[in-house]
Each structure stands twice: as C-alpha cells, then as structure tokens.
Amino acid sequence: TTLTASIAGFDFDNVLLNAAGVYCQTASELDQILEASGAGSLVTKSATPAERDGNAGVRFAEMPLGSINSMGLPNLGLDYYLDYTITHQDEKPLFLSIAGLTKADNLAMLRDVQDSDFNGLVELNLSCPNVPGKPQTAYDFDTTREILNEVFSFYTKPLGVKLPPYFDIAHFDMIAEILNDFPLAFVNTINSIGNGLVVDPETDTVVIAPKGGFGGLGGEIVKPTALANVRALRQRLRPEIKIIGTGGVTNGRDVYDHILCGADLVSVGTSLYFEGPAIFERLNNELIAIMAEKGYNHLDEFRGRLQTLA
Ligand SMILES: O=C(O)c1[nH]c(=O)[nH]c(=O)c1I
C-alpha cells in the first residue's frame, strides 16, 4: 500500500501532518513531528514578524467532541520558524505558516521568505479567528483577492492559503473564483469554526478567557463542515491547486473520508493535541486497513471519488 501524494513537485511519503498551531510552537515540538513515524510533513505555528505572547488567560479548553481556542497568535516570530525549516528542509518537505496582522506584515514576511534559503511551501493563513478586533481575512473576498494579487506580484516559491470554513454554496463559488485566478500550490481547508461559545455546566461560565469566551472550534464536531469544504473546493478549483484537508480527524476512517472528498494531504489538530505524535502511526495503520478491506493499493484509486445518490 502506498500513501504518497505530491504538491508543487514535492513528494510526500505519506499524507499526514499536524495542523498549524498544534504541536508546532517550539523546535522541540517540531522535532517530535519531524521524527514521528507516520507524519509525512509538518507545518510551523503561524508566524508574525516579531514574537507574540498571544491572548491572556485560559485560552484553550477541551469540550465534548472537540476543543475551543482563542490563543491569539502566540508565536516565536518569523525568523525562529524560518531558521527551523531551513535547517530541516532536506529531511522532508516542510510547510512554513505565516499570519500577519496586516497586509503589510504578510508582504514583508513573504519578501523575507522569498529572499531566504527556505525552498519549502508557505501556508498563508488568511483565517485566524482569535485576534481581537481583526476579522478572518478570507471572509472578505475583495481583500483576499487584493492580498493574493500583491503576493504573486513578487513571490515565486510554492504557496498555499489556509481558509476558514464557508457555509454557503455562493461563498464556495466566490472564494473558488478568486483562488482559481492565482498560481496557488494548494489550499488548506478548514481552519477552526470561528467564534463558537462553550458553557461550563459546573460554573455557568464560559470556558476560555479571551473575547468573553468566544473561540475557534476544532475536533470531531467540525468534521461535516470540513468534509463539505474539501469537497466543494475540490469540485471548483483547478486540478493543479491541491487540497490539504483539515478538521475532525480522529481515526483512519476520517482520513479516508477527507481523501474521498478530494484531499491530497490530511492534517490533524485537536486529536494530535490530546494524543500526541503517536497518533500519526495509528491513523496511517487504520487507513491502510480500510484500504486493504476495499482492495485499494493507492490513494489515487479513491481520492475525490465520493459518490452522490442516484
Ligand atoms: O488563536 C490562534 O492563534 C489561532 N487559532 C486558530 O484556531 N486558528 C488560527 O489560525 C490561529 I493564528
């Protein structure tokens, strides 16, 4: 059974990696993903130009069927993650995530990456829901087009975007129309479902401190939305734009479902947070068992082959 996939000429010897933000804040965490059997790649915590503390107070909580977070983009700064990925980029194809708070910050960081020795893939995060006062960029279609126009006026290395979930067919059409106009290597869908609210039944309070308790939802609970976004974008995007499916992966069947909906790679967030990097080997083994049951030897035999009802 081969679990390979490729994006922008990079060959991945299996389809799993971490979701940006999970297990990827420090070199120590990143090393654990890099060395984890079953992880084909890794992505760094979304970076801003300078180090950030992120939001104050309790900013992550487990809830039934998932997690809620309002981390607020804490990170060690672009140079830290650029150093890490340049150091390790010959071991596996790597993703460097960036999330500037302004268009100027995104463009400045991309100029640095363009001029650096990093030759991996950049994931431009247009969907952080947790910086107070900042909207999720990719819900603003004009701004998204404007940013991509400026990015691709100078950036020539492989680049993809991390998208928020969309919930309206018209919005799938609109974002795909924009993305198809650019030489994107991939899109990663979905980011957390923004601004959910969880109540602690013991205390009648919210469960995280920032933003009055509003935070991004991840885990099992988001799987149907994640699959819908993978499927809708696969149906609409040019085939050269690959898809990283993220959201709701807890077992091999969830990985299989993301691929069935069209994903080329599959990333794991909430479940990785709770289980640790050993999850990757488990997920791969479970995926291989499902493929064996169905007589599949390669992902190409079922990728994107979700059937509709007559
Ligand atoms: O709060 C965060 O740091 C965060 N949290 C998320 O759930 N998605 C994101 O893209 C980010 I940048």
The ligand as a Gaussian input file, in Angstrom:
#p B3LYP/6-31G(d) Opt

LIG

0 1
 O       -5.583000      31.738000      18.102000
 C       -4.734000      31.314000      17.278000
 O       -3.503000      31.501000      17.367000
 C       -5.311000      30.579000      16.120000
 N       -6.299000      29.683000      16.410000
 C       -6.992000      29.005000      15.423000
 O       -7.880000      28.185000      15.703000
 N       -6.656000      29.225000      14.122000
 C       -5.690000      30.102000      13.765000
 O       -5.421000      30.258000      12.545000
 C       -4.969000      30.802000      14.810000
 I       -3.434000      32.092000      14.276000

